[in-house]
Each structure stands twice: as structure tokens, then as C-alpha cells.
């Protein structure tokens, strides 16, 4: 196959896939972080100083902020960026694959198979910063194998941008580049320094903001000590999660590794690093998901017939993951295979959801709008989790009327009680008591103001139990 055609297709195929999803989800979007974190940033609810933005790190937020300043529509901004990122990921997978496969068709086949494996779809669902960092990292690894000063300059620039995208990818990239340097590829030291120095500057700024030393901050960042975090898989549960998400891939990966593991130290470093850190880091599931790329490379290092079988399996799983309703998912993404809270918080049952199923979105928006009718005085305030924050902002609820108590779990009662004692008229938007979408808490002395489907607006009238 012509390499230019393959290059274009590697972008257009995943781009078209995400375009179809975003058209289907209009006027909302898909992805938990999309509605819970990126949208509040664009609407002005989340406010950071320049140093706080740099510590985030900032590249993705700079992109969406710049685009939204032009089109002035947060949802459309997030949709456009998500679509382009999906295509960018496919393109970067193809470019990186050309260092392993001589045939353009093989590289394209890998790019498509990897792009549509359900763990990679899960990453692209809402972890946009990871997608950006992953794409830039793979382009850096592709460039670093080229000769010439322009390749060195470009790889250093993309390595720098990788560090500005997310905290995880520059660690993987830096270790791989240092290995290449010590194995004789001298030009690898420049992009290695570009990504690691930038990463360290972000860590330094983060430690200053937290008023702790760099080692203390790194321990805090890994363990998330002192912060309320979802019950992501840990320990033996993480091992079970890794086996679960890669079970359809493992037979092909093992066959490919048996014949090729000695020839690909880059892949081995990536696998060992991500596998180890998935058990150490509190958000280790992100490292586990990033195992998808090197494992898929090994899985693609097989005869053509096995590659076609792998592509068919990938399409079956990705189709089920894309078209099935979150409450009636494809069998592999439902009980009993995915039943623990750790799995549920880490692996959404379907792409047809953001913080809630897409077909509940109008219910959430209408309930949010009803609060505006109730909040006739300055003392009215609404308490919410991150689940409904995006919908309240889309409904036009003022920022100073919203108090967030947690991500998708936790107990709002202490905050509600405190606000009530301060004289506020407190409302709560949450799921109805009979909903099973998230674990709900028991509340008394709340009156139901209005409900739509499984979402309700409550008004606090007394004692919380």
C-alpha cells in the first residue's frame, strides 16, 4: 500500500469514528472528565493561577481555551478537540509502527487494531490529556530513530510537548530515551533532557504550590495521600484488572513476544515500567491502560492470518463497547466479569455516557434548570458531585451558587449540614433513592422538589442521618 494513503487513512478512520460518536451525542458529549473537569474549566468554574495551570500540566487546557475563545461554545470546543485527538492518536500509532514494520499496510493494520481495542477507546473516551501525551510520545519515538539535525530538533520539541501534556507519558518516554542513549544512540539525550527537565520543572512548581519538598510531593502524587479518590483497583485487584482488560489480546501478544522480545527493548521497558507503576500509583489504572500499546505491537508481530483474527476480535469488542447502552452493556463489560467497584470506576460499561448515560442527559439538564426557578434569593445554594456539575453549568447556574463535594462518590452530608447552619437554603441534585447508577447515601429530612427519570432535585429541611 502507498505509504501516503496509509498515513491519511490512519488519521481519517479513527477521526470518522469519533465524529460519528460526537454527532450522536449532540448537544452533549461523551466522557466523564469531559463533563466533570474540562467543561468547568472552559465555563470559568475552575479557576487557576498561571502556576497552578502549569502544574496541571497545561498543554491540553491551553488548546481548548484558545479554541473556545474563537468559537465561544464549550461543548463544541470539547467535541472538536476530541475528534481531532482521536485521529491524531491513530496517526501517531501508524508513524511509530513504521519503526517496527516495513510494510505500510502492516503499520496501518496495527494502527487501526490498536485504535479500536477497547482499552484504547476507554483512554480516548475522556482521558484527553493522556491521548495528547501518548500521541506526542510516539511521534518522538518515531523521530528519534531518524537521522539528521532536523529530526533531533523536532524530537526534542515533541518530547517537550509530551511533558506539557500529562505527568505519566514523560516518565515512560524519558526512561526509553535514556536507555537508547546508553545503548549508543547519542542524539537521544537531547529529547530525553527536553522531556525530563520540563517534567521536573512541573514537579517543582507542584511541590512549591503544595509547600512540600519534591520527594514529599512525589510520594503524595503517587499515593494521593490526604485526597479523596475513587476506589480504583489496587493490589491483587489490579492484577485481576490487567488480566481482564488484556485477556482477548494475550494469546496473540504471547506468540509475538516469544519470537521478538529480544529485538524490542523499547517495548519491554514500556511494559515493565507501566506494569510496575500500575501497582504502586494510586491512579495506577492509567499505567495499566497504557500497556495496550506495546502489547498490541507484539500481538501484531504475527503472520497475516493471526493479525486478521485479532482485528476481527477487536472490531467485535469495540462495536459492543460503542453501541450498547451503559445499563445493558456488551456481555464482556457487564456482571459478573466487571462487578467490583474498582472495575466499574475504572472501566465504563459503554462509550455512550459521560458522567451519566447519554439518554439521561436531558433529564439532568431539566432538573438543573429547575433549581434556577427555586433559587429566588441570594441564600439559595446547590450541592452536587462532579457527576452533575457540567449540567448545572450548562443550565446557567451561577458559579457561586454551586458547591462540589466530591467526584462521583463520597458523603455530601457534612457540607450540607455546614451550609445549613450558616443560613443557606440548601438544595441537592442527585440520583433518586431507587437508582443504582452510583451508590447513594441515605438522607432524611430532604424534600423532593422535582425528579426526571432517575435524577432529582432535593431541598434540605432538617437532620441528616
PEWOBEL-V179704 format. One record per backbone hydrogen bond with DSSP energy under -1.0 kcal/mol. NH is the residue of the N-H (numbers start at 1). CO is the residue of the C=O. If there is no record, write none. Layout:
# PEWOBEL-V179704
<<NH/CO> <NH/CO>>
This chain:
# PEWOBEL-V179704
<<6/2> <7/3> <8/4> <9/5> <10/6> <12/8> <13/9> <15/11> <16/12> <17/13> <18/14> <19/15> <20/16> <21/17> <22/18> <23/19> <24/20> <25/21> <28/25> <31/353> <35/31> <36/32> <37/33> <38/33> <39/34> <41/37> <42/38> <43/39> <45/40> <46/40> <53/49> <54/50> <55/51> <56/53> <59/164> <62/58> <63/59> <64/60> <65/61> <66/62> <67/63> <68/64> <69/65> <70/67> <71/67> <72/68> <77/73> <78/74> <79/75> <80/76> <81/77> <82/78> <83/79> <84/80> <85/81> <86/82> <87/83> <88/84> <89/85> <90/86> <91/87> <92/88> <93/89> <94/90> <95/91> <96/92> <97/93> <98/94> <99/96> <100/97> <101/97> <107/103> <108/104> <109/105> <110/106> <111/107> <112/108> <113/109> <114/110> <115/111> <116/112> <121/117> <122/118> <123/119> <124/120> <125/121> <127/123> <128/126> <131/127> <132/128> <133/129> <134/130> <135/131> <136/132> <137/133> <138/134> <139/135> <140/136> <141/137> <142/138> <143/139> <144/140> <146/143> <152/148> <153/149> <154/150> <155/151> <156/152> <157/153> <158/154> <159/155> <160/156> <161/157> <162/158> <163/159> <165/162> <166/162> <171/168> <172/168> <173/169> <174/170> <175/171> <176/172> <177/173> <178/174> <179/175> <180/176> <181/177> <182/178> <183/179> <184/181> <185/180> <186/184> <188/185> <189/186> <192/188> <193/189> <194/190> <195/191> <196/192> <197/193> <198/194> <199/195> <200/196> <201/197> <202/198> <203/199> <204/200> <205/201> <206/202> <207/203> <208/204> <209/205> <210/206> <212/207> <217/213> <218/214> <219/215> <220/216> <221/217> <222/218> <223/219> <224/220> <227/224> <232/230> <237/234> <239/235> <240/236> <241/237> <242/238> <243/239> <244/240> <245/241> <246/242> <250/246> <253/249> <254/250> <255/251> <256/252> <257/253> <258/254> <260/256> <261/257> <263/260> <268/264> <269/265> <270/266> <271/267> <272/268> <273/269> <274/270> <275/271> <276/272> <277/273> <278/274> <279/276> <281/277> <282/222> <284/281> <286/283> <288/284> <289/285> <290/286> <291/288> <292/289> <295/291> <296/292> <297/293> <298/294> <299/295> <300/296> <301/298> <302/300> <307/303> <308/304> <309/305> <310/306> <311/307> <312/308> <313/309> <314/310> <315/311> <316/312> <317/313> <318/314> <319/315> <320/316> <321/317> <322/318> <323/319> <324/320> <328/325> <333/330> <334/331> <338/334> <344/340> <345/341> <347/343> <351/321> <353/351> <354/356> <358/352> <360/357> <361/358> <364/360> <365/361> <366/362> <367/363> <368/364> <369/365> <370/366> <371/367> <374/370> <375/371> <376/374> <380/377> <381/425> <382/401> <383/427> <384/403> <386/406> <392/388> <393/389> <394/390> <395/391> <397/392> <401/398> <402/399> <403/382> <405/384> <416/412> <417/413> <418/414> <419/415> <420/416> <421/417> <422/418> <423/420> <424/419> <425/379> <427/381> <428/458> <429/383> <430/456> <432/454> <435/432> <447/459> <449/457> <450/457> <452/455> <455/452> <456/430> <457/450> <458/428> <459/447> <460/426> <461/445>>
